[in-house]
């Protein structure tokens, strides 16, 4: 009983100490770094004015795109070009469903660039799929890098 009490007390003190340490972190280095970059910045990206449930769905879709890119990268790394082509085409490629989805979000965003950027990303996935299917790993890797660039271009312009 005494051993259990001492163990519990030690755990509580340790947890309390960790909590105290986290709450009292010296942020001076972080502040200094931010100030070297010119101080706090305002997010100037265009806000997608979506209802909260749509934001949640859209964020989930973006995370799924990242998972798909991860799977494509792994397939290319192991020279499984057919698998990379299939994942790129089936999960990220441009099709009627993607067109409707991008159009819907673009309409809500009120910005024609949303549709154009979305289509550019999805058609680049088709280019990646074509290169991988043709057995050209180097071209597929180049297309993958460009596809990620298309993702970044959209995220550079838009936010939730």
Secondary structure by P-SEA (a helix, b strand, c coil): caaaaaaaaaaaaaaaaaaaaaacccaaaaaaaaaaaccccccccccccccaaaaaaaaaaaaaaaaaaaaaaaaaaacaaaaaaaaaaacccccaaaaaaaaaaaaaaccaaaaaaaaaaaaaaaaaaaaaaaccaaaaaaaaaaaaaaaaaaaacccc
